[in-house]
């Protein structure tokens, strides 16, 4: 039961029951001796409870805000209650980071886009060389895989009704290679009625799981690139939100992956969006193609062919940076592969 509760993000049963019992006992001790509840309950509720009984004011039962239960609630909230500590099993993300501090890294520092000149300098001199080094393998390491992740959300504002979101997400898995950055897998899926953040958490979980599954034989280092810094920061913190289960699945997969070998590691990178990065632009178009309506496999292949049949002339200054570094937009020679010309 404790494992199931921890997986669901809840404290263990015994800890939760003890907390509720202490809370109820403390609130009952705030009642006067003449109150009916105190008359029917055994002495168990008042033993070992150091609390001063507060005078119970007269109430009018016809007023909903002046009922005894409301009074007990106010007294209980204003008192100093000693809550039982959460069991360590309820913090799997903290355990993961504490157990593997050197093999789980976050590279999220960057300059804001509002500072245009400084951002351009950081982008050209820091981010682009780092990505080129990872994808081409200048250091001669083996077993390095790169995952690019993106999502797209369509917001529909309806008068006198809640705002509706429809999201889609996609990921691209590449293997480091000095000769050719080998395509491993790419996929897209409709996230349904989900916010952009939930879709991001969902596709991070899917990208990591599929990368570990598809590259399990020779995977040593896994690098994940995404443009949502908040999702990357909270991917190992299963808070109370709708995407909690995906965070727990990521922690479970990373725990298994990092325990398999001391050579295994994972690094999460922030990646700027819409600045001409070929891999990011590819998955962005892939996610947008799935956002509005479900597409068949044949239509999706045709759409990708049409979108990525472009000339070799760069259309923006940032694309010229990637052309100079040896990257070209992918040719539409095969629908299942995504390769860059070198």
N, C-alpha and C positions, 0 to 999 in steps of 0.2 A: 504493500500500500504506500509506503514511503516513497518508493521509486516512482510510482504512478503519480503521486501528488507533486513530486518534484518535477516530473515531466510536464505536468499541466501548469507549472508555475505557482503552485500552492504550497504552504507550509505542511509538514507532515501532520497526520491526523492527531496524534497525541499532543503535539505542540499547539495545534489550533484549538483543541478541546480545552487544554489547560488555560489558554489565553481567554477563551470565552467564559469559563467558569470563574476565573479571577475577576473578570470584568463585571459579570452578573453579581457576584458576591459583594463587590465594592459598591455597586449601585444600590443594592438592597440595604446595605449598612447605612446608607444615607437616609433611609426612611425612618420615621418615628416608630417607637415601639407599639403604638396603638394602631398602626396601619394594618389592614387585613392580611396583606401578603406576609408580613412578619409574623403574624399569629399562626399561620398554617405551615410555614416552612420549618424544617428542623434546625437544630443549632449548628449544623455543618456550615451553613452559609455565613455565620457570624464568628466562627472560630478563627483565630490568627489574623483578624482583620483590624488593624489599628486605624480607626476612622472616627471622627467626631460626628455624632448624629446631628443633622441639621433640622431646624424646626420646619415642619410641614405646614405650609400656609393653606388657608382655606381656599377652596376652589369652587368654581361654578361649572357643573358638568355640561351645561348647555353651550359653553364656549369651547370650541375645539382646541384652542391654543392654551387652555387652562386646565387640562385634564391631568390626573396623576401621572400617567405614562409620559406626558410631555415634560412634567416637572422632573421625573426621574432621568429623562434623557438630557435635560439641561444640566442637572447636577452631575451626571456621569461625564459629560463632555468637559465640564469645567474643572473636574478633579484631576489630581495627578495620579494617573494609572500606570503601573509598571507592566509594560507589555513583555511577553516572553520573546526572547530573541529568535529570529528566524533561523531555521536549521541550515547548515552549510549546503545541504542538497538543493536548497531553493535558490542558490546562486551559482548555477553551472558555468556561466560566462566568466565570473570572477575566478572560479577554480581553474578554468582553462588558461587564463592569462597568468595566473600565479604558477601553474605547473609548467607552462612553456613560455616563459617571458622572452627568451632569446629567439624563439622560432615562430612567434606570432607578432608581426610588426604592422604598424600603421604609418603610412607616408601621406599625410593629409595636409601638411603645411604648404601654403601657396599664397601668392599675392592677389588681392582683389582685382577684378576686371575694371573697376572704376579708376584705378591708377593705370592708365593705358600704357604709358611708356615703360613703367616698371614691370607691368605684367608681360609685355612683349619681350622684354629682356629676360625675364624668368622663363618664359615659354621657349624662346629660341636657344638659350644657353644652358638651361637646366633640364627642362622636361623632355625636349626632343632628343638630346643625347642620351638621357636615361632610358627612354623607350627604345631607341635604336640599339643600345647596348643589350637590352633584354631580348629583343626580337631577333637580332642577328647573331648573338653569342660571341662577342669579341673576346670575352674572358675565357673561352674554351670550356665552359661548364656544360654538363649534360643533364637531361631530365628537367629542363625548365619549360613550363607551360604558362601561357598568358591567356587570361579570360577578360573579354570586354563585355560590359553590361550596360544596357540602356532600357528605358521605358518611355512610353508616350501615353498621355492622358487627354481625353476629350471632356471638357467641362460644359455641361448644359444647364443654364440658369432658367428655371421655370418660375413664373409668377405665382406667389402664394403656395409654393411647394418646395421641398428640400432640393438643394442643388444635386444634380446627378453627374456621376463620373463613370466613364468607360475607359478602361486602360488596357494596354497591351505591352508586352515586354519581349526582349530578345537578348541572346547572348552569342558570343563568338569565341571559340576555343582554338588557340594557335599553339604550335610547338616551335620552340626556338631552333633555328637552323641557320648556319652561316651561308649556305648556298641558296636556300629558298625557305621562306617562313611558311612551314607546312600547315595547311588547313586540316584541322581535326574534326570539328563539328560546329554547326551553327543551327539555331532553332529559334522559333518565335511562337508565342502563344497569347491568346486573348485572356486577360486577367478578369474580365467581366466588370461588374460594378464595384470597382475598387479605386481608391485614391492613388495619386501618383506615388506617394511614399510606400503604400502597401504593395503596389506593383513592383517598386524597386526592391523591397525586401524579398518579395517572392522570386524575382529573377536572380537575385544574388544567391539565394538558397539553391535554385535550380542550376545555376552556372557552376557553383562549387561542387555540388553533388555529381553532376555529369562529367566534370573535369576529372574528379577523383575516380569515377567509375570507368571512363574511357581511357584514361592514361595511367592506370594503376600499376602497370608493369614497370615503367621506367620513370614515373613521376617523382621528382625530388623537391623542386621548388615551384610553388604556385603563386602567381601574381595576378591579382584581380584589380581591374580598372573600372571605376564608375564615377559619374559626375554628381552624385548625391552624397555630400560629405556627411550629413546627418545619418543616413542609412548605414554608411560604412562605420561610423563611430558606434552606433547602437546595435550592430549586427550580432554582438555577443552579449547583449543586455536584454533578456526577455522581460520587458515591461508589460504593463496591462494595456495592450492595444490589440487591434484585430489581427495583426500579423505575428502574434506571439509564437504560434506553433512553427512558423518558418524559421524564426530565430533559434528555437530549440533544436530544430533539425540541422541547422548550420553548426551549432555547437556539438551536436552528436557526431556529425560527419567529420568535423575538424578534430574532435577528441580521438576518434578511431584512426584518422590519417596521421596525426602527430605521434600517436603511440606505436605505430607500426615500425618506425625507424627513426633513429636520432638525426638522420640526414633530411628528414621531411621538414618543410617550413612553408609558411604562407605569409604573404605581404599584401596589404590592401592599399591601393593607390587612388588618390583623387585625380580625376582626369577632366580637364576643361571641356565643355560641350560647345559645339558649333564654332570651332576654330580651325577646321580643316584637317583634323586627324583622320586618316583614311579608315582605320578600323572603327572608330567611333561613328563616323558618318555612315558607314555601311549598316551597322546595327540600328542606328537611328532611323534610317529609311526602312529597314526591315520591320521595326516596331510600328512605325506609322502606317505601313501597308496593312497591318492587321488590326488597327485601331477601330476603323469605321465599320467594317463589315467582315464577316468570316470569309476567307478566301480558300479555294481549293489548292491543292499542291501544284497543279498545272498553271493556274492563274498566278500563283506566287512566283513560280519560275519565270514566267513571261514578264512579270512586273520587274523582277530583279534584273533581267536582261536589258530591259528598256531603260531602267534607271541608271545603270552603270556602264552603258555604252557611251563613253565620252571621249573627246579628243585628248591628245597628250598635252595640249596647251593649258596651263593652270589658269583658273578664272579668278583667283584671289591671291593676295600677297602671301597668306599663310600656306596655301597649297604649293606656292613656289618653294617654300622652305622644305616641304616633304619631297618635292621633285628633286631639289638639290641634294637631299640626303639619300636619294636612291629609291624613293617610293613613287609609285605611279598608281593611278586609279585602277581597280581590278577590271580585267577584261572579262567579257561575258562569253568565254569559250565553253564553260561547263557550269551547269546550274548548281552542282553539289560542291564545287570547289571555289575557294576564294584565295587568289594568289596575287602577289605583287611582282611587278617587273623589276629586275635588277640590272 
